[in-house]
Each structure stands twice: as C-alpha cells, then as structure tokens.
Amino acid sequence: MFRPVCRAAVLRPLQHARRRMLFIAALTAALAACDDATSPVAPAPEEVDAPAAEAGTNELVAAANVLTLANSRIAFVLRDANEQADIWSMSGQGTNLAHLTNFSPADETAPAWSYDHKRLAIVRPRLDANNTLHDDIYVMNADGTNKHWARSLPYSSNLREPSWSPDGTRLVLTIGLQGGSWLATLDLATGNLSFVAFEGLFAVQGFHPSYDPTGQTIVYVDATRKRITQFYPGADSYNLVQSDREVDCPAFSPDGKKLAYSRYVSDTNREIFVRTLATYTNKRLTFSAGEDQGPTWSPDGTRIAFSSHRSGKYQIWTMNSGTGGGLTRITNVTWAGGAAWAH
C-alpha cells in the first residue's frame, strides 16, 4: 500500500558524525553554499490538549467560510487503479476537479502552490546526463498550462519537497545525496542551487522544509525526525517542536502564529497536531484508528485539509483548524494524498 508522506518521499539521514564530516567535501563540489551553526533553544515540554467540542460560529462567518472554500483550490495527488499518480486540483469543498498532469507512466507528486496562487511546483522523474532517473522539480500554471522544468539541465541527485518563497523567486527543497537529505534553495530565474543552514554550518540535513509567511525563516524536520526546527538562514535556529516520536509535515498557518504537523502516536499511526507558537502548547486535532497526516491550511486559516486512511483508503478530508471538528471528506477516488491548499 502506498503511504503518503506530506507532499514527497524522503530519504534516511546519515548515521554517524564522522561520515557527515567526510561528506562535506562532496557537498562543496556539488553546490555553492551559504555559511551556517546552531544555537538551539529548547522548547517547553510538549503539552497536548484533550479533544474539544467544536465551537459554534455565527451565520455570517459561516457563510464567509463557505465562500472561501468554494473559491479556493486544493492541489493533490490522485493515484488510479493502475498505480499511476497525477496532479489534480479541486475546490476546498471537493468540487470542480481539474486534471493537471498525465505523463504516463511517470508519477507526479508533491504539489506546492506559489503564494499568488498562479503556479504550482511538483516533483517529476527526469533522466540525468548519465541516463539515470532522478526526481526533479517541474513548474506549471495553476490551470496546468506552461509546463516546464524549473532548471534547464537535470541534476545528478534527487530534488524533492519543493515549497515556494512568498515572493515567488525561489523554492526551498531537499537534495538527496549519499543517503542524506539536505536543505537547499533553487533560484527560479537562474536555476542555481544553494545549500542553506543556520550560523556556522555549511549545510544541514532535514526534511519537509518551507518558508514562514514572511519569507524570513525556514521550518523543517531535523535529521532525528523528532524535532521541528525554525531558523534564519545564516543565523540562529530554534526547536519549535520536540517529540519522543517522529514528526513530519510542518505547515505554518497563514498568519504565521500556529504550526500544524503530523506526529506518530503509535508505531503505525500518525495524527494531526497544531502548535500555538506564542504559548508553546500543542493541540491534538485528530483521533482516528486510520492514519491522519500531511496538514495544509485554508487561505483564511479556519480549516485544515489532510490525508486520512480512516475510511479504509487514503482520501482528502478537511476539519476545523481550532477544534478538529466539522470533519468532511472531500474526495472519493481510488487514492488521494499530498494535499496542498492554495495560500
């Protein structure tokens, strides 16, 4: 069974410090990088709220939310009965479906919206100069037109997990090199790749990177897979979430005040949590025997879409972002995952 992980596949990190140091030389040869060192600030102990009943809303607010859902778009991966994965989009209510890619037999995954809603970055396999297939970044308009590779030349390793800067000039992503997953940016005007890290480090290993709404900081899951870290490139880093189990898929709310993420609550089951950054508290929103993961916020911040196996097959659901109530299944297909709600 294909299990979605946020919007992309991930690679296992390197295990030993000595191996990591030896690998720096290979990184230097691969890319021109930024300077970077760590000054992590440990968060308060993780606190999790119990389930809460959904609060009522007045009729005007409810009507406005319905309008937002109808007018917004969610991009997602639809995997058919032949295991072919394409990118589709739909309204926030699950209507007005649009088939955006169909490059059979290759899979397209990991859709990510630009902040102006006009473009999507996705992951698509590509042959490199040695005729070896690697994941690479592909860009298109929101309606599926003007499809093209983000870089004119293929890269010799996997490029995955793209996420846009708010100004639309670059993507933050991961590069898979020698068993590790490393954070980097891609300049869309030049195609140049650069490693990014905090002060004193040349590069950092991590997964699921994305910018905060201001474009000043990057959030990612570190190599332990148990911490979500925020940093200013070339400056300090801070641990936003520190867990005894693996976490993934961090996503800032539109106002930058909260962070949604997935966390394993057992060896086989992930659930959705939201951390309020001002109070250092975490609220668990889903309580399902079926896996819930990959949260993405509606443009107004009132709802979260996510992939869930609660119905027996992965589908896209939405819920109230404050309470976890108002659960609504918005797809009914063979398999759906990797949801990305337009900002």
Contacts in CASP RR format, 6 or more apart in sequence:
PFRMAT RR
TARGET T0000
AUTHOR 0000-0000-0000
METHOD contacts of the structure
MODEL  1
MFRPVCRAAVLRPLQHARRRMLFIAALTAALAACDDATSPVAPAPEEVDA
PAAEAGTNELVAAANVLTLANSRIAFVLRDANEQADIWSMSGQGTNLAHL
TNFSPADETAPAWSYDHKRLAIVRPRLDANNTLHDDIYVMNADGTNKHWA
RSLPYSSNLREPSWSPDGTRLVLTIGLQGGSWLATLDLATGNLSFVAFEG
LFAVQGFHPSYDPTGQTIVYVDATRKRITQFYPGADSYNLVQSDREVDCP
AFSPDGKKLAYSRYVSDTNREIFVRTLATYTNKRLTFSAGEDQGPTWSPD
GTRIAFSSHRSGKYQIWTMNSGTGGGLTRITNVTWAGGAAWAH
2 79 0 8 1.000
2 83 0 8 1.000
2 314 0 8 1.000
2 335 0 8 1.000
3 291 0 8 1.000
3 314 0 8 1.000
4 77 0 8 1.000
4 293 0 8 1.000
4 294 0 8 1.000
4 307 0 8 1.000
4 314 0 8 1.000
4 337 0 8 1.000
4 338 0 8 1.000
5 248 0 8 1.000
5 249 0 8 1.000
5 293 0 8 1.000
6 110 0 8 1.000
6 161 0 8 1.000
6 208 0 8 1.000
6 248 0 8 1.000
6 249 0 8 1.000
6 262 0 8 1.000
6 293 0 8 1.000
6 294 0 8 1.000
6 338 0 8 1.000
7 109 0 8 1.000
7 110 0 8 1.000
7 111 0 8 1.000
7 112 0 8 1.000
7 123 0 8 1.000
7 161 0 8 1.000
7 249 0 8 1.000
7 294 0 8 1.000
7 338 0 8 1.000
7 340 0 8 1.000
8 109 0 8 1.000
8 110 0 8 1.000
8 123 0 8 1.000
8 135 0 8 1.000
8 160 0 8 1.000
8 161 0 8 1.000
8 174 0 8 1.000
8 208 0 8 1.000
9 109 0 8 1.000
9 135 0 8 1.000
9 160 0 8 1.000
10 160 0 8 1.000
10 161 0 8 1.000
10 174 0 8 1.000
10 181 0 8 1.000
10 207 0 8 1.000
10 208 0 8 1.000
10 248 0 8 1.000
11 158 0 8 1.000
11 174 0 8 1.000
11 176 0 8 1.000
11 179 0 8 1.000
11 180 0 8 1.000
11 181 0 8 1.000
12 179 0 8 1.000
12 180 0 8 1.000
13 179 0 8 1.000
13 180 0 8 1.000
13 181 0 8 1.000
13 205 0 8 1.000
13 206 0 8 1.000
13 223 0 8 1.000
13 225 0 8 1.000
14 20 0 8 1.000
14 23 0 8 1.000
14 178 0 8 1.000
14 179 0 8 1.000
14 180 0 8 1.000
14 205 0 8 1.000
14 223 0 8 1.000
20 205 0 8 1.000
23 177 0 8 1.000
23 178 0 8 1.000
24 202 0 8 1.000
24 203 0 8 1.000
26 177 0 8 1.000
26 178 0 8 1.000
27 33 0 8 1.000
27 177 0 8 1.000
27 182 0 8 1.000
27 195 0 8 1.000
27 202 0 8 1.000
27 203 0 8 1.000
28 202 0 8 1.000
30 157 0 8 1.000
30 175 0 8 1.000
30 177 0 8 1.000
31 175 0 8 1.000
31 184 0 8 1.000
31 193 0 8 1.000
31 194 0 8 1.000
31 195 0 8 1.000
32 192 0 8 1.000
32 194 0 8 1.000
33 194 0 8 1.000
33 195 0 8 1.000
33 196 0 8 1.000
33 197 0 8 1.000
33 202 0 8 1.000
33 203 0 8 1.000
34 194 0 8 1.000
34 195 0 8 1.000
34 196 0 8 1.000
34 197 0 8 1.000
34 233 0 8 1.000
34 234 0 8 1.000
35 197 0 8 1.000
35 199 0 8 1.000
35 200 0 8 1.000
35 202 0 8 1.000
35 234 0 8 1.000
36 195 0 8 1.000
36 196 0 8 1.000
36 197 0 8 1.000
36 198 0 8 1.000
36 199 0 8 1.000
36 200 0 8 1.000
36 201 0 8 1.000
36 202 0 8 1.000
36 203 0 8 1.000
36 204 0 8 1.000
36 233 0 8 1.000
36 234 0 8 1.000
37 198 0 8 1.000
37 199 0 8 1.000
37 200 0 8 1.000
37 201 0 8 1.000
38 198 0 8 1.000
38 199 0 8 1.000
38 200 0 8 1.000
38 201 0 8 1.000
38 236 0 8 1.000
38 237 0 8 1.000
39 198 0 8 1.000
39 199 0 8 1.000
39 236 0 8 1.000
39 237 0 8 1.000
40 229 0 8 1.000
40 237 0 8 1.000
40 238 0 8 1.000
40 239 0 8 1.000
41 236 0 8 1.000
41 238 0 8 1.000
41 239 0 8 1.000
42 239 0 8 1.000
42 242 0 8 1.000
43 238 0 8 1.000
43 239 0 8 1.000
43 240 0 8 1.000
43 241 0 8 1.000
43 242 0 8 1.000
43 280 0 8 1.000
44 280 0 8 1.000
46 241 0 8 1.000
46 242 0 8 1.000
46 243 0 8 1.000
46 282 0 8 1.000
47 280 0 8 1.000
47 281 0 8 1.000
47 282 0 8 1.000
48 273 0 8 1.000
48 282 0 8 1.000
48 283 0 8 1.000
48 284 0 8 1.000
49 281 0 8 1.000
49 282 0 8 1.000
49 283 0 8 1.000
49 284 0 8 1.000
50 284 0 8 1.000
51 284 0 8 1.000
51 287 0 8 1.000
52 283 0 8 1.000
52 323 0 8 1.000
52 324 0 8 1.000
53 323 0 8 1.000
54 320 0 8 1.000
54 323 0 8 1.000
54 324 0 8 1.000
54 325 0 8 1.000
54 326 0 8 1.000
55 323 0 8 1.000
57 65 0 8 1.000
64 300 0 8 1.000
65 300 0 8 1.000
65 302 0 8 1.000
65 303 0 8 1.000
66 93 0 8 1.000
68 298 0 8 1.000
68 299 0 8 1.000
68 300 0 8 1.000
68 302 0 8 1.000
69 91 0 8 1.000
69 92 0 8 1.000
69 93 0 8 1.000
69 298 0 8 1.000
69 303 0 8 1.000
69 318 0 8 1.000
70 91 0 8 1.000
70 92 0 8 1.000
70 93 0 8 1.000
70 95 0 8 1.000
71 91 0 8 1.000
72 91 0 8 1.000
72 92 0 8 1.000
72 298 0 8 1.000
72 299 0 8 1.000
72 341 0 8 1.000
72 342 0 8 1.000
73 89 0 8 1.000
73 90 0 8 1.000
73 91 0 8 1.000
73 92 0 8 1.000
73 113 0 8 1.000
73 117 0 8 1.000
73 142 0 8 1.000
73 341 0 8 1.000
73 342 0 8 1.000
74 89 0 8 1.000
74 90 0 8 1.000
74 91 0 8 1.000
74 92 0 8 1.000
74 94 0 8 1.000
74 296 0 8 1.000
74 305 0 8 1.000
74 316 0 8 1.000
74 330 0 8 1.000
74 339 0 8 1.000
74 340 0 8 1.000
74 341 0 8 1.000
74 342 0 8 1.000
75 87 0 8 1.000
75 88 0 8 1.000
75 89 0 8 1.000
75 100 0 8 1.000
75 111 0 8 1.000
75 112 0 8 1.000
75 113 0 8 1.000
75 120 0 8 1.000
75 339 0 8 1.000
75 340 0 8 1.000
75 342 0 8 1.000
76 87 0 8 1.000
76 88 0 8 1.000
76 89 0 8 1.000
76 90 0 8 1.000
76 111 0 8 1.000
76 316 0 8 1.000
76 331 0 8 1.000
76 336 0 8 1.000
76 337 0 8 1.000
76 338 0 8 1.000
76 339 0 8 1.000
76 340 0 8 1.000
77 85 0 8 1.000
77 86 0 8 1.000
77 87 0 8 1.000
77 88 0 8 1.000
77 108 0 8 1.000
77 109 0 8 1.000
77 110 0 8 1.000
77 111 0 8 1.000
77 336 0 8 1.000
77 337 0 8 1.000
77 338 0 8 1.000
78 85 0 8 1.000
78 86 0 8 1.000
78 87 0 8 1.000
78 88 0 8 1.000
78 331 0 8 1.000
78 333 0 8 1.000
78 334 0 8 1.000
78 335 0 8 1.000
78 336 0 8 1.000
78 337 0 8 1.000
79 85 0 8 1.000
79 334 0 8 1.000
79 335 0 8 1.000
79 336 0 8 1.000
79 337 0 8 1.000
80 86 0 8 1.000
80 334 0 8 1.000
80 335 0 8 1.000
81 334 0 8 1.000
84 104 0 8 1.000
84 105 0 8 1.000
84 107 0 8 1.000
85 107 0 8 1.000
85 108 0 8 1.000
85 109 0 8 1.000
86 99 0 8 1.000
86 100 0 8 1.000
86 101 0 8 1.000
86 102 0 8 1.000
86 103 0 8 1.000
86 108 0 8 1.000
87 100 0 8 1.000
87 101 0 8 1.000
87 108 0 8 1.000
87 109 0 8 1.000
87 111 0 8 1.000
87 120 0 8 1.000
87 122 0 8 1.000
88 97 0 8 1.000
88 98 0 8 1.000
88 99 0 8 1.000
88 100 0 8 1.000
89 97 0 8 1.000
89 98 0 8 1.000
89 100 0 8 1.000
89 111 0 8 1.000
89 142 0 8 1.000
90 96 0 8 1.000
90 97 0 8 1.000
90 98 0 8 1.000
90 330 0 8 1.000
90 331 0 8 1.000
92 298 0 8 1.000
92 305 0 8 1.000
92 318 0 8 1.000
92 330 0 8 1.000
92 341 0 8 1.000
93 330 0 8 1.000
94 316 0 8 1.000
94 330 0 8 1.000
94 331 0 8 1.000
98 143 0 8 1.000
98 144 0 8 1.000
100 120 0 8 1.000
100 140 0 8 1.000
100 143 0 8 1.000
100 144 0 8 1.000
101 108 0 8 1.000
101 122 0 8 1.000
101 124 0 8 1.000
101 140 0 8 1.000
101 144 0 8 1.000
101 147 0 8 1.000
103 124 0 8 1.000
106 124 0 8 1.000
106 125 0 8 1.000
107 124 0 8 1.000
107 125 0 8 1.000
108 122 0 8 1.000
108 123 0 8 1.000
108 124 0 8 1.000
108 138 0 8 1.000
109 122 0 8 1.000
109 123 0 8 1.000
109 124 0 8 1.000
109 338 0 8 1.000
110 121 0 8 1.000
110 122 0 8 1.000
110 123 0 8 1.000
110 160 0 8 1.000
110 161 0 8 1.000
110 162 0 8 1.000
110 338 0 8 1.000
111 120 0 8 1.000
111 121 0 8 1.000
111 122 0 8 1.000
111 338 0 8 1.000
111 340 0 8 1.000
112 120 0 8 1.000
112 121 0 8 1.000
112 122 0 8 1.000
112 162 0 8 1.000
112 163 0 8 1.000
112 164 0 8 1.000
112 171 0 8 1.000
112 340 0 8 1.000
113 119 0 8 1.000
113 120 0 8 1.000
113 142 0 8 1.000
113 164 0 8 1.000
113 340 0 8 1.000
113 341 0 8 1.000
113 342 0 8 1.000
113 343 0 8 1.000
114 120 0 8 1.000
114 121 0 8 1.000
114 164 0 8 1.000
114 168 0 8 1.000
115 164 0 8 1.000
115 166 0 8 1.000
115 167 0 8 1.000
115 168 0 8 1.000
115 343 0 8 1.000
116 168 0 8 1.000
117 142 0 8 1.000
117 342 0 8 1.000
117 343 0 8 1.000
118 141 0 8 1.000
118 142 0 8 1.000
119 139 0 8 1.000
119 140 0 8 1.000
119 141 0 8 1.000
119 142 0 8 1.000
119 164 0 8 1.000
120 139 0 8 1.000
120 140 0 8 1.000
120 141 0 8 1.000
120 142 0 8 1.000
120 144 0 8 1.000
120 340 0 8 1.000
121 137 0 8 1.000
121 138 0 8 1.000
121 139 0 8 1.000
121 150 0 8 1.000
121 162 0 8 1.000
121 163 0 8 1.000
121 164 0 8 1.000
121 171 0 8 1.000
122 137 0 8 1.000
122 138 0 8 1.000
122 139 0 8 1.000
122 140 0 8 1.000
122 162 0 8 1.000
123 135 0 8 1.000
123 136 0 8 1.000
123 137 0 8 1.000
123 138 0 8 1.000
123 159 0 8 1.000
123 160 0 8 1.000
123 161 0 8 1.000
123 162 0 8 1.000
124 135 0 8 1.000
124 136 0 8 1.000
124 137 0 8 1.000
124 138 0 8 1.000
125 133 0 8 1.000
125 134 0 8 1.000
125 135 0 8 1.000
125 136 0 8 1.000
126 133 0 8 1.000
126 134 0 8 1.000
126 135 0 8 1.000
126 136 0 8 1.000
126 149 0 8 1.000
126 154 0 8 1.000
127 133 0 8 1.000
127 134 0 8 1.000
127 154 0 8 1.000
128 134 0 8 1.000
128 154 0 8 1.000
128 155 0 8 1.000
128 156 0 8 1.000
129 153 0 8 1.000
129 154 0 8 1.000
129 156 0 8 1.000
130 156 0 8 1.000
132 156 0 8 1.000
134 154 0 8 1.000
134 155 0 8 1.000
134 156 0 8 1.000
134 157 0 8 1.000
134 158 0 8 1.000
134 159 0 8 1.000
135 158 0 8 1.000
135 159 0 8 1.000
135 160 0 8 1.000
136 149 0 8 1.000
136 150 0 8 1.000
136 151 0 8 1.000
136 154 0 8 1.000
136 155 0 8 1.000
136 158 0 8 1.000
136 159 0 8 1.000
137 149 0 8 1.000
137 150 0 8 1.000
137 151 0 8 1.000
137 159 0 8 1.000
137 162 0 8 1.000
137 171 0 8 1.000
137 173 0 8 1.000
137 186 0 8 1.000
138 147 0 8 1.000
138 148 0 8 1.000
138 149 0 8 1.000
138 150 0 8 1.000
139 147 0 8 1.000
139 148 0 8 1.000
139 149 0 8 1.000
139 150 0 8 1.000
139 188 0 8 1.000
140 146 0 8 1.000
140 147 0 8 1.000
140 148 0 8 1.000
142 342 0 8 1.000
150 162 0 8 1.000
150 171 0 8 1.000
150 186 0 8 1.000
150 188 0 8 1.000
150 191 0 8 1.000
151 186 0 8 1.000
151 191 0 8 1.000
151 193 0 8 1.000
152 191 0 8 1.000
155 175 0 8 1.000
155 193 0 8 1.000
157 175 0 8 1.000
157 176 0 8 1.000
157 177 0 8 1.000
158 175 0 8 1.000
158 176 0 8 1.000
159 173 0 8 1.000
159 174 0 8 1.000
159 175 0 8 1.000
159 176 0 8 1.000
159 186 0 8 1.000
159 193 0 8 1.000
160 173 0 8 1.000
160 174 0 8 1.000
160 176 0 8 1.000
160 181 0 8 1.000
161 173 0 8 1.000
161 174 0 8 1.000
161 207 0 8 1.000
161 208 0 8 1.000
161 209 0 8 1.000
162 171 0 8 1.000
162 172 0 8 1.000
162 173 0 8 1.000
162 186 0 8 1.000
163 171 0 8 1.000
163 172 0 8 1.000
163 173 0 8 1.000
163 209 0 8 1.000
163 210 0 8 1.000
163 211 0 8 1.000
164 170 0 8 1.000
164 171 0 8 1.000
164 211 0 8 1.000
165 171 0 8 1.000
165 172 0 8 1.000
165 185 0 8 1.000
165 211 0 8 1.000
165 215 0 8 1.000
166 211 0 8 1.000
166 213 0 8 1.000
166 214 0 8 1.000
166 215 0 8 1.000
167 215 0 8 1.000
168 188 0 8 1.000
169 187 0 8 1.000
169 188 0 8 1.000
169 189 0 8 1.000
170 185 0 8 1.000
170 186 0 8 1.000
170 187 0 8 1.000
170 188 0 8 1.000
171 185 0 8 1.000
171 186 0 8 1.000
171 188 0 8 1.000
172 183 0 8 1.000
172 184 0 8 1.000
172 185 0 8 1.000
172 186 0 8 1.000
172 196 0 8 1.000
172 209 0 8 1.000
172 210 0 8 1.000
172 211 0 8 1.000
172 218 0 8 1.000
173 183 0 8 1.000
173 184 0 8 1.000
173 185 0 8 1.000
173 186 0 8 1.000
173 209 0 8 1.000
174 181 0 8 1.000
174 182 0 8 1.000
174 183 0 8 1.000
174 184 0 8 1.000
174 206 0 8 1.000
174 207 0 8 1.000
174 208 0 8 1.000
174 209 0 8 1.000
175 181 0 8 1.000
175 182 0 8 1.000
175 183 0 8 1.000
175 184 0 8 1.000
175 193 0 8 1.000
175 195 0 8 1.000
176 182 0 8 1.000
180 205 0 8 1.000
181 205 0 8 1.000
181 206 0 8 1.000
181 207 0 8 1.000
182 195 0 8 1.000
182 203 0 8 1.000
182 204 0 8 1.000
182 205 0 8 1.000
182 206 0 8 1.000
183 195 0 8 1.000
183 196 0 8 1.000
183 197 0 8 1.000
183 203 0 8 1.000
183 204 0 8 1.000
183 205 0 8 1.000
183 206 0 8 1.000
183 209 0 8 1.000
183 218 0 8 1.000
183 220 0 8 1.000
184 193 0 8 1.000
184 194 0 8 1.000
184 195 0 8 1.000
184 196 0 8 1.000
184 203 0 8 1.000
185 193 0 8 1.000
185 194 0 8 1.000
185 196 0 8 1.000
186 192 0 8 1.000
186 193 0 8 1.000
187 193 0 8 1.000
187 194 0 8 1.000
195 202 0 8 1.000
195 203 0 8 1.000
195 204 0 8 1.000
196 203 0 8 1.000
196 204 0 8 1.000
196 218 0 8 1.000
196 233 0 8 1.000
196 234 0 8 1.000
197 203 0 8 1.000
197 204 0 8 1.000
197 231 0 8 1.000
197 233 0 8 1.000
197 234 0 8 1.000
198 204 0 8 1.000
198 231 0 8 1.000
198 232 0 8 1.000
198 233 0 8 1.000
198 234 0 8 1.000
198 235 0 8 1.000
198 236 0 8 1.000
198 237 0 8 1.000
199 234 0 8 1.000
199 235 0 8 1.000
199 236 0 8 1.000
200 234 0 8 1.000
204 220 0 8 1.000
204 222 0 8 1.000
204 223 0 8 1.000
205 222 0 8 1.000
205 223 0 8 1.000
206 220 0 8 1.000
206 221 0 8 1.000
206 222 0 8 1.000
206 223 0 8 1.000
207 220 0 8 1.000
207 221 0 8 1.000
207 225 0 8 1.000
207 248 0 8 1.000
208 220 0 8 1.000
208 221 0 8 1.000
208 248 0 8 1.000
208 249 0 8 1.000
208 250 0 8 1.000
209 218 0 8 1.000
209 219 0 8 1.000
209 220 0 8 1.000
210 218 0 8 1.000
210 219 0 8 1.000
210 220 0 8 1.000
210 250 0 8 1.000
210 251 0 8 1.000
210 252 0 8 1.000
211 217 0 8 1.000
211 218 0 8 1.000
211 219 0 8 1.000
212 218 0 8 1.000
212 219 0 8 1.000
212 230 0 8 1.000
212 252 0 8 1.000
212 256 0 8 1.000
213 252 0 8 1.000
213 254 0 8 1.000
213 255 0 8 1.000
213 256 0 8 1.000
214 256 0 8 1.000
216 232 0 8 1.000
217 230 0 8 1.000
217 231 0 8 1.000
217 232 0 8 1.000
218 230 0 8 1.000
218 231 0 8 1.000
218 233 0 8 1.000
219 228 0 8 1.000
219 229 0 8 1.000
219 230 0 8 1.000
219 240 0 8 1.000
219 250 0 8 1.000
219 252 0 8 1.000
219 259 0 8 1.000
220 228 0 8 1.000
220 229 0 8 1.000
220 250 0 8 1.000
221 227 0 8 1.000
221 228 0 8 1.000
221 229 0 8 1.000
221 247 0 8 1.000
221 248 0 8 1.000
221 250 0 8 1.000
222 228 0 8 1.000
222 229 0 8 1.000
225 246 0 8 1.000
225 247 0 8 1.000
225 248 0 8 1.000
226 242 0 8 1.000
226 243 0 8 1.000
226 244 0 8 1.000
226 245 0 8 1.000
226 246 0 8 1.000
226 247 0 8 1.000
227 239 0 8 1.000
227 241 0 8 1.000
227 242 0 8 1.000
227 243 0 8 1.000
227 247 0 8 1.000
228 239 0 8 1.000
228 240 0 8 1.000
228 241 0 8 1.000
228 247 0 8 1.000
228 250 0 8 1.000
228 259 0 8 1.000
228 261 0 8 1.000
229 237 0 8 1.000
229 238 0 8 1.000
229 239 0 8 1.000
229 240 0 8 1.000
230 237 0 8 1.000
230 238 0 8 1.000
230 240 0 8 1.000
231 237 0 8 1.000
231 238 0 8 1.000
240 250 0 8 1.000
240 259 0 8 1.000
240 275 0 8 1.000
240 277 0 8 1.000
241 247 0 8 1.000
241 250 0 8 1.000
241 259 0 8 1.000
241 261 0 8 1.000
241 275 0 8 1.000
241 282 0 8 1.000
243 263 0 8 1.000
245 263 0 8 1.000
245 264 0 8 1.000
245 265 0 8 1.000
246 263 0 8 1.000
246 264 0 8 1.000
247 261 0 8 1.000
247 262 0 8 1.000
247 263 0 8 1.000
247 264 0 8 1.000
248 261 0 8 1.000
248 262 0 8 1.000
248 263 0 8 1.000
248 270 0 8 1.000
248 293 0 8 1.000
248 294 0 8 1.000
249 260 0 8 1.000
249 261 0 8 1.000
249 262 0 8 1.000
249 293 0 8 1.000
249 294 0 8 1.000
249 295 0 8 1.000
250 259 0 8 1.000
250 260 0 8 1.000
250 261 0 8 1.000
251 259 0 8 1.000
251 260 0 8 1.000
251 261 0 8 1.000
251 294 0 8 1.000
251 295 0 8 1.000
251 296 0 8 1.000
251 297 0 8 1.000
252 258 0 8 1.000
252 259 0 8 1.000
252 297 0 8 1.000
253 259 0 8 1.000
253 260 0 8 1.000
253 274 0 8 1.000
253 297 0 8 1.000
253 301 0 8 1.000
253 321 0 8 1.000
254 297 0 8 1.000
254 299 0 8 1.000
254 300 0 8 1.000
254 301 0 8 1.000
254 343 0 8 1.000
255 301 0 8 1.000
256 277 0 8 1.000
257 276 0 8 1.000
257 277 0 8 1.000
257 278 0 8 1.000
258 274 0 8 1.000
258 275 0 8 1.000
258 276 0 8 1.000
258 277 0 8 1.000
258 321 0 8 1.000
259 274 0 8 1.000
259 275 0 8 1.000
259 277 0 8 1.000
260 272 0 8 1.000
260 273 0 8 1.000
260 274 0 8 1.000
260 275 0 8 1.000
260 295 0 8 1.000
260 296 0 8 1.000
260 297 0 8 1.000
260 304 0 8 1.000
260 321 0 8 1.000
261 272 0 8 1.000
261 273 0 8 1.000
261 274 0 8 1.000
261 275 0 8 1.000
261 295 0 8 1.000
262 270 0 8 1.000
262 271 0 8 1.000
262 272 0 8 1.000
262 273 0 8 1.000
262 292 0 8 1.000
262 293 0 8 1.000
262 294 0 8 1.000
262 295 0 8 1.000
262 306 0 8 1.000
263 270 0 8 1.000
263 271 0 8 1.000
263 273 0 8 1.000
264 270 0 8 1.000
265 271 0 8 1.000
268 291 0 8 1.000
269 288 0 8 1.000
269 289 0 8 1.000
269 290 0 8 1.000
269 291 0 8 1.000
270 291 0 8 1.000
270 292 0 8 1.000
270 293 0 8 1.000
271 284 0 8 1.000
271 285 0 8 1.000
271 286 0 8 1.000
271 287 0 8 1.000
271 288 0 8 1.000
271 292 0 8 1.000
271 293 0 8 1.000
272 284 0 8 1.000
272 285 0 8 1.000
272 286 0 8 1.000
272 292 0 8 1.000
272 293 0 8 1.000
272 294 0 8 1.000
272 295 0 8 1.000
272 304 0 8 1.000
272 306 0 8 1.000
272 319 0 8 1.000
273 282 0 8 1.000
273 283 0 8 1.000
273 284 0 8 1.000
273 285 0 8 1.000
274 282 0 8 1.000
274 283 0 8 1.000
274 285 0 8 1.000
274 295 0 8 1.000
274 304 0 8 1.000
274 321 0 8 1.000
274 322 0 8 1.000
275 281 0 8 1.000
275 282 0 8 1.000
275 283 0 8 1.000
276 282 0 8 1.000
276 283 0 8 1.000
283 322 0 8 1.000
285 304 0 8 1.000
285 319 0 8 1.000
285 321 0 8 1.000
285 322 0 8 1.000
285 323 0 8 1.000
285 324 0 8 1.000
285 325 0 8 1.000
286 292 0 8 1.000
286 306 0 8 1.000
286 308 0 8 1.000
286 319 0 8 1.000
286 324 0 8 1.000
288 308 0 8 1.000
288 310 0 8 1.000
289 310 0 8 1.000
290 308 0 8 1.000
290 309 0 8 1.000
290 310 0 8 1.000
290 312 0 8 1.000
291 308 0 8 1.000
291 309 0 8 1.000
292 306 0 8 1.000
292 307 0 8 1.000
292 308 0 8 1.000
292 309 0 8 1.000
292 310 0 8 1.000
292 317 0 8 1.000
293 306 0 8 1.000
293 307 0 8 1.000
293 308 0 8 1.000
294 306 0 8 1.000
294 307 0 8 1.000
294 338 0 8 1.000
294 339 0 8 1.000
295 304 0 8 1.000
295 305 0 8 1.000
295 306 0 8 1.000
296 304 0 8 1.000
296 305 0 8 1.000
296 306 0 8 1.000
296 339 0 8 1.000
296 340 0 8 1.000
296 341 0 8 1.000
297 303 0 8 1.000
297 304 0 8 1.000
297 321 0 8 1.000
297 341 0 8 1.000
298 304 0 8 1.000
298 305 0 8 1.000
298 318 0 8 1.000
298 321 0 8 1.000
298 341 0 8 1.000
299 341 0 8 1.000
299 342 0 8 1.000
299 343 0 8 1.000
301 321 0 8 1.000
302 320 0 8 1.000
302 321 0 8 1.000
303 318 0 8 1.000
303 319 0 8 1.000
303 320 0 8 1.000
303 321 0 8 1.000
304 318 0 8 1.000
304 319 0 8 1.000
304 320 0 8 1.000
304 321 0 8 1.000
304 324 0 8 1.000
305 316 0 8 1.000
305 317 0 8 1.000
305 318 0 8 1.000
305 330 0 8 1.000
305 339 0 8 1.000
305 341 0 8 1.000
306 316 0 8 1.000
306 317 0 8 1.000
306 318 0 8 1.000
306 319 0 8 1.000
306 339 0 8 1.000
307 314 0 8 1.000
307 315 0 8 1.000
307 316 0 8 1.000
307 317 0 8 1.000
307 336 0 8 1.000
307 337 0 8 1.000
307 338 0 8 1.000
307 339 0 8 1.000
308 314 0 8 1.000
308 315 0 8 1.000
308 316 0 8 1.000
308 317 0 8 1.000
310 317 0 8 1.000
311 329 0 8 1.000
313 334 0 8 1.000
313 335 0 8 1.000
314 335 0 8 1.000
314 336 0 8 1.000
314 337 0 8 1.000
315 329 0 8 1.000
315 330 0 8 1.000
315 331 0 8 1.000
315 332 0 8 1.000
315 333 0 8 1.000
315 336 0 8 1.000
315 337 0 8 1.000
316 329 0 8 1.000
316 330 0 8 1.000
316 331 0 8 1.000
316 336 0 8 1.000
316 337 0 8 1.000
316 339 0 8 1.000
317 327 0 8 1.000
317 328 0 8 1.000
317 329 0 8 1.000
317 330 0 8 1.000
318 326 0 8 1.000
318 327 0 8 1.000
318 328 0 8 1.000
318 330 0 8 1.000
319 325 0 8 1.000
319 326 0 8 1.000
319 327 0 8 1.000
319 328 0 8 1.000
320 326 0 8 1.000
END
